[in-house]
Amino acid sequence: GFGGTGAANQLDDYEEGTYLPTIGGSSALGTTTYSEQAGVYTKIGNMVRFSGSIQFSGHSGSSGIMAISLPFATGGASWQGNFTLAYQSGFSAMGYAGYTDPGRADFFIRKDGAATTLIDAAEIPSGGHVIFGGTFVTTA
């Protein structure tokens, strides 16, 4: 047969839902005026697939690294996640690859053409739009 039939192989954790993603700083979230906050996810076991869209017309008071929220905290190693942007407007030098640290409920975006440089919260514009998605391991 294909795979095992024991309890360890049974699907016992499946969830679909929505969440309100935020954008801000990793140290201080700041204040954002949103015109759109839309996020969806599917969680199967410890794997989460998510996508979302954030549009905003005001942002201030954040610090640290620019961070976009996730529906759950991440688990496992930092390489056990894939975070990408499908679209962005309003940002300068924003790349399309993301990264997070285990245990965080947000992810960061690298600068365009910079392998290790992350976008600073001070670089969040007063208005913009990001469409994003990915897959990650969670402990939730």
Buried (B, 14 or more C-beta within 10 A) or exposed (E): EEEEEEEEEEEEEEEEEEBEBBBBBBEEBBEBEBEEBBBBBBBEEBEBBBBBBBBBEEBEEBBBBBBBBBBBBBBBEEEBBBBBBEEBEBBEEBBBBBBBEBEBBBBBBBBBEEEEEBBBBEBBEEBBBBBBBBBBBBEE
